Amino acid sequence: MKRVIISGCIAAIAAGLIAAPASAATKHFEGSITDGGKVAFDAKFRNGKPKSATNFFFTKVPVHCSDGDTKFNFSYTGTVPVKDRKFSYVFQSFKASFNGTINRKGTKANGKVSFGPNTSSGHTNCTTGGAKDWSAST
């Protein structure tokens, strides 16, 4: 009888040790930007709370340039901290920024993204015309 109890306790302790790392997870978010374009990123969670975000991809973002309208892709593959469910980043190599908030359930996020004015791919003075709203979910 003692062996059964001890075996049960060891199994419970082992299950707890194995389950502990499972409290850290990465969730992938995808969504859309107001007036067009897509956003995607990953957020790392620990104990159910977002701790950092990475791999931001903004695709087919509509911009107005001096020579007409076009769409741009840009990304940030570094990591930004998430504090109080909020994050932000300002690009250093060109004028663009984004920010966001992840909801308490960790299933939805929203924020703003802006681009420009920049010169890129032969287009001059390209801009989103201010910050555009975005929303994403897991």
C-alpha positions in Angstrom: 0.0 0.0 0.0 2.9 2.4 0.8 4.4 1.7 -2.6 1.1 2.7 -4.3 0.9 6.0 -2.3 4.6 6.8 -2.9 4.3 6.0 -6.7 1.2 8.2 -6.8 3.0 11.1 -5.1 6.1 10.7 -7.4 3.8 10.7 -10.5 2.0 13.8 -9.3 5.3 15.6 -8.6 6.7 14.6 -12.0 3.5 15.8 -13.8 3.8 19.1 -12.0 7.4 19.5 -13.1 6.5 18.7 -16.7 3.4 21.0 -16.7 5.3 24.0 -15.2 7.0 25.0 -18.5 3.7 24.7 -20.3 2.7 28.0 -18.6 5.0 29.8 -21.0 3.6 29.9 -24.5 3.9 31.8 -27.8 0.7 32.9 -29.5 0.5 34.1 -33.1 -1.7 37.1 -33.9 -3.0 38.0 -37.4 -5.3 40.8 -38.4 -6.0 43.8 -40.6 -5.2 47.5 -40.8 -7.9 50.1 -41.3 -8.1 51.1 -45.0 -6.1 48.0 -46.1 -3.1 45.9 -45.3 -2.4 43.1 -42.8 -0.6 42.8 -39.5 1.0 39.6 -37.9 3.1 39.1 -34.9 3.9 36.7 -32.1 3.6 37.3 -28.3 5.3 35.3 -25.6 3.2 34.6 -22.5 4.3 33.6 -19.1 1.7 32.5 -16.5 -1.0 33.7 -18.8 0.4 37.2 -19.2 2.1 38.7 -22.3 5.8 39.4 -21.6 7.2 40.2 -25.0 6.2 40.5 -28.7 8.3 39.8 -31.8 8.2 39.1 -35.6 6.0 42.0 -36.6 5.0 42.0 -40.3 3.0 44.8 -41.9 2.0 43.8 -45.4 0.4 45.6 -48.3 0.0 48.8 -46.3 -1.6 51.4 -48.5 0.5 54.6 -48.7 0.2 57.8 -50.7 3.3 58.9 -52.4 4.1 62.1 -54.4 3.8 60.0 -57.6 0.6 58.2 -56.6 -0.7 55.5 -54.3 1.1 52.2 -53.7 1.5 49.5 -51.0 4.5 48.8 -48.8 5.6 45.9 -46.7 7.8 46.4 -43.7 8.7 44.4 -40.7 10.5 44.2 -37.3 11.9 40.9 -36.2 13.4 42.0 -33.0 11.6 41.7 -29.6 9.8 44.4 -27.8 8.8 44.2 -24.1 5.1 44.0 -23.2 4.3 45.9 -20.0 0.8 46.2 -18.6 -0.3 44.4 -21.8 1.1 47.3 -23.9 4.0 47.5 -26.4 5.5 50.0 -28.9 8.4 50.5 -31.3 9.8 53.3 -33.4 11.9 52.2 -36.4 15.4 53.7 -36.4 16.3 53.3 -40.1 13.1 54.9 -41.6 10.1 56.8 -40.3 7.5 54.3 -39.1 6.2 53.2 -35.7 3.6 50.9 -34.2 2.0 50.3 -30.8 -0.5 47.9 -29.4 -2.4 46.4 -26.5 -3.2 42.8 -25.8 -6.5 42.0 -24.1 -6.7 40.3 -20.7 -7.7 36.9 -22.3 -4.6 37.1 -24.5 -6.7 36.4 -27.6 -7.0 39.8 -29.2 -4.8 42.9 -29.8 -5.2 46.3 -31.3 -3.1 49.3 -31.9 -1.8 51.9 -34.4 0.8 51.8 -37.2 2.2 54.7 -39.1 4.6 55.0 -42.1 6.5 57.9 -43.5 7.1 60.2 -45.0 9.7 58.0 -46.6 11.4 57.5 -50.0 11.4 53.8 -51.1 11.6 51.8 -54.3 11.7 54.9 -56.4 8.6 56.5 -54.7 9.0 59.7 -52.8 7.3 61.3 -49.9 5.3 58.1 -49.1 3.1 58.1 -46.0 0.0 56.5 -44.4 -1.2 60.0 -43.7 -1.0 59.5 -40.0 -1.5 56.5 -37.7 -3.8 53.8 -38.9 -5.7 51.5 -36.5 -5.1 47.7 -36.6 -6.7 44.8 -34.9 -5.6 41.1 -34.7 -6.5 37.9 -33.0 -5.1 34.4 -32.3 
